[in-house]
Amino acid sequence: MASRVIPVEPFDLVIFGGTGDLAQRKILPSLFRRFIEGQMPPEARIIGAARSALDDRGYREMVAEAVRAHVSPHRCTEKNLAAFLKTIFYVPVDARGETGWEALKARMRPGVVQAFYFSVGPGLFGDLAQRLKSHAIAGETARIVVEKPFGHDLASARALNATLAAHFREQYIYRIDHYLGKETVQNLMALRFGNMLFEPLWNAQYVDHVQITVAETVGVGGRGSYYDHAGAMRDMVQNHLMQLLCLTAMEPPSKFDPDAVRDEKLKVIRALKHVELPEIVRGQYLAGPDTPSYREDVDNPDSTTESYIALKLEIANWRWNGTPFYLRTGKRLKARLSEIVIQFKEPPHSIFDSPPGQGANELSIRLQPDEGMDLKVTIKEPGPGGMRLIDVPLDMTFAEALGEEVADAPDAYERLIMDVIRGNQTLFMRGDEVEAAWAWTDPIIAEWEARDQRPLGYEPGSTGPEEAAILMHRDGRRWRELKT
Ligand code: NAP
């Protein structure tokens, strides 16, 4: 099948924090890949901006190194790289001072799309937004892209929204949640709303429960000081898992339009019931033979922050009343895996004398490591021997039919950055969604803090605390195996 890459309009993209980890590991390699695919036009310009005293040449060397390190060698040829580097520029800018802003202004071109990626700590968002306007650098339709964490609680998220809103209108603010840029997340919407088959079954009558898992094998690494003030609830559940939950549970929007989709997601968040503490399991990884404990990693021997959380959620609306959504996420677990599993109910009556559980279809939507979807269906075991049934996975990745397009699908950052340039906010969080998610999260955290609840220790390389399995067993269910 022929690839259909449609080039975006010429643009000036300023990456504040262009020398930082995110820019080097994700943003610049993603732009390179879009460049060699022909989606980023050669007239586009990427302008790195940070305090480091670099010139265009020095920054190009840094970018070349980042691209070589993060793009596979067969795509990162020296010819491609040399062409890409012609689009790269650098301006030393201090977000907190007046240095560099006029030089940045001089680099911007009239008549092209303007985008400003705030790849810096959230403490600088206000300074950047204000100076982009006070120096008349950002035009009326300039877009800004902001990274997580978007606030620490409802009050700080509101303050951040208000700061950005003082300088930019909501339609130009792109709050990134890279999970939304995953191919399979969009496929979830295509599956639900582009087919007749699934939507009639997508409700409490036919769905037994939903599981959403984001498991990591790594520990907190170098992010210890940030993470210990956040924990799994703030770092993962409030944003990534919440977004996956919304797309799974939302009503069909009237059209695939940014506000129509986000209105429906917002309704899901607002319909979430408060989760009581017995429905939550919080854990902290212990030391392994070769790995430090969470407390050692964050250098806080008394830390009560969770590196693992499992919880049972209910959505108070007609579609989902009585269908639990089980969410779990954690670090230093047995496998690296992100997936959504829709567990359908068993047929009401088996004419085949099937064992319990057979015929309960299971749709799994895997975000990583290998993006794809499969549907467990029950069929007759082929061959003689009577009517024996087996469960088999129906691979819905369609690699054969779609060939290279599946293998070469852009990664989340590539898609999202191109969406910013195209001016499409569908896969970005709106301010009211973020606030609603904090409004749901805050009282839960407040409750465990008020009771001084301590997380349970769990072994590194395990599936988390045993109590998380018990949370499911109590309801006669179990987690899907954590395996890749
Ligand atoms: P980082 O490696 O610490 O980089 C921070 C960048 O900000 C550097 O380029 C730094 O360059 C620049 N900077 C700091 N103070 C500045 C100032 N006053 N004026 C101008 N530039 C300044 O951080 P990061 O990991 O790239 O993260 C950037 C943002 O993305 C953070 O909000 C983070 O939470 C978020 N995020 C990161 C990741 C990730 O994987 N890294 C993932 C999700 C979200 P100079 O020192 O040269 O000024």
Boltz pocket constraint, residues with backbone or C-beta under 6 A from the ligand:
constraints:
  - pocket:
      binder: B
      contacts: [[A, 16], [A, 17], [A, 18], [A, 19], [A, 20], [A, 21], [A, 22], [A, 23], [A, 49], [A, 50], [A, 51], [A, 52], [A, 93], [A, 94], [A, 95], [A, 96], [A, 118], [A, 119], [A, 120], [A, 121], [A, 122], [A, 124], [A, 147], [A, 148], [A, 149]]
      max_distance: 6.0
